[in-house]
Amino acid sequence: MTPTVAGRVRKGILVAAIGISVLAVLLVVAAWRNDLTIDSDKGVATAEVLSAGRLRSAISFVTPDGVTKNPRLGVLYPTELIVGQRIDVEYARSDPDLVRVSGRDVRVALVPAGSVIAVTWLIAVPALWLVRRRTAAESPHVTVTPPG
C-alpha cells in the first residue's frame, strides 16, 4: 500500500469513526433537548400502544381537552412496549407530537449511544494500526552511510 493510499485509508477510517461518534452524541443531545421541551410544558395522559418495535412504537392518547393524538413519530424511549398495552405518557402541551413514556428520559439513550461510540473506536483503532503497520512494512528502509 503506497503512503498516499494509506493516508487516504487512514483519513477515511478517522472520518467514519468521528462521524459515527458525533452522530451518537447528537442523538443524546437531541433526546436531552426533547426532554427539556417536555418538562417545560408537561402534559400527562394514558396512551394505548398501537404498534410496538425496538426503535419506534405508535401510540394514541387523548389530551384533557378531548383531542385524540397519534404522534407521527411515535413515542420516545419505546423499548419493552406491547401492542394493546396502556401506558402513562408525558408530552409537550405546546407540541403533542413530542411524547415520551412516563418515567423515561435521556438516560435511556446513554448506554446505546455509548456502546455505538465504543464499538466504533474498538474497530477503528486496530484498523488504523493495521494500515500503519502495513505501510511501514512495505516502505523501503533507507540507510544513510556517512561519506568517506
FENPENOR-V19500 format. One record per residue. N is the residue number from 1. RES is the residue in one letter. OMEGA is omega in whole degrees, -180 to 180 (none if undefined). BURIAL is 1 if it has 24 or more other C-alpha atoms within 12 Angstrom, else 0. D_FIRST is the distance of its C-alpha to the first C-alpha in Angstrom with 1 decimal. Layout:
n-><N N>
res-><RES RES>
omega-><OMEGA OMEGA>
burial-><BURIAL BURIAL>
d_first-><D_FIRST D_FIRST>
//
This chain:
n-><1 2 3 4 5 6 7 8 9 10 11 12 13 14 15 16 17 18 19 20 21 22 23 24 25 26 27 28 29 30 31 32 33 34 35 36 37 38 39 40 41 42 43 44 45 46 47 48 49 50 51 52 53 54 55 56 57 58 59 60 61 62 63 64 65 66 67 68 69 70 71 72 73 74 75 76 77 78 79 80 81 82 83 84 85 86 87 88 89 90 91 92 93 94 95 96 97 98 99 100 101 102 103 104 105 106 107 108 109 110 111 112 113 114 115 116 117 118 119 120 121 122 123 124 125 126 127 128 129 130 131 132 133 134 135 136 137 138 139 140 141 142 143 144 145 146 147 148>
res-><M T P T V A G R V R K G I L V A A I G I S V L A V L L V V A A W R N D L T I D S D K G V A T A E V L S A G R L R S A I S F V T P D G V T K N P R L G V L Y P T E L I V G Q R I D V E Y A R S D P D L V R V S G R D V R V A L V P A G S V I A V T W L I A V P A L W L V R R R T A A E S P H V T V T P P G>
omega-><-179 180 180 179 180 178 178 179 178 179 178 179 180 179 180 -178 179 179 179 179 179 179 178 178 179 176 180 179 179 178 178 179 177 178 178 179 179 -177 -178 -176 -168 168 179 -180 172 -177 173 178 -178 174 -175 176 -180 -175 -178 175 179 180 174 177 -180 178 -179 179 174 -179 177 -179 172 -177 -176 -179 180 -177 177 178 -170 -174 174 174 -177 179 -180 180 174 -176 172 179 174 -177 175 -179 179 180 -176 174 180 -171 174 174 -178 179 179 179 -174 180 178 -177 -174 -178 178 -180 178 178 178 180 -179 -180 178 -178 174 175 -174 -176 176 178 177 -180 180 178 180 -179 -179 179 -180 -179 -178 -177 -179 177 -179 175 -180 177 -180 179 171 none>
burial-><0 0 0 0 0 1 0 0 1 1 0 0 1 1 0 0 1 0 0 1 1 0 0 1 1 0 1 1 0 0 1 1 0 1 1 0 1 1 1 0 0 1 1 1 1 1 1 1 1 1 1 0 0 0 0 1 1 1 1 1 1 1 1 0 0 0 0 0 1 1 1 0 0 1 1 1 1 1 0 0 1 0 0 0 0 0 1 1 1 1 1 1 1 0 0 1 1 1 1 1 1 1 0 1 1 1 0 0 1 1 0 0 1 0 0 1 1 0 0 1 1 0 0 1 0 0 0 1 0 0 1 1 0 0 0 0 0 0 0 0 0 0 0 0 0 0 0 0>
d_first-><0.0 3.8 6.5 8.2 6.3 6.1 9.6 10.7 9.8 11.7 14.4 14.8 15.4 17.7 19.6 20.2 21.4 23.5 24.9 25.9 27.5 29.4 30.6 31.9 33.7 35.1 36.5 38.4 39.6 40.9 42.6 44.2 45.4 46.9 48.7 50.1 51.3 53.0 54.5 55.9 58.0 58.1 59.9 60.2 61.0 60.8 58.4 58.0 54.5 54.2 50.8 48.5 44.8 42.2 40.9 44.0 47.7 50.4 53.8 57.1 59.5 62.7 63.0 66.4 67.5 67.3 64.2 61.8 58.1 55.1 52.1 49.6 46.6 48.4 48.9 46.5 45.6 46.6 45.6 48.1 50.5 52.5 54.0 57.6 57.3 59.1 57.3 58.1 55.9 55.7 55.1 55.2 58.6 57.4 54.6 55.6 52.3 50.7 51.7 50.6 51.9 54.5 53.4 49.7 47.6 44.2 43.9 43.3 40.0 38.8 37.6 35.7 34.0 33.2 31.9 29.5 28.2 28.0 26.1 23.7 22.8 22.9 20.1 18.2 18.3 16.9 14.0 13.4 13.8 11.4 8.5 9.9 10.5 7.2 5.9 9.4 9.5 7.0 8.5 11.9 14.9 17.6 21.1 23.9 27.3 30.3 32.4 35.4>
//
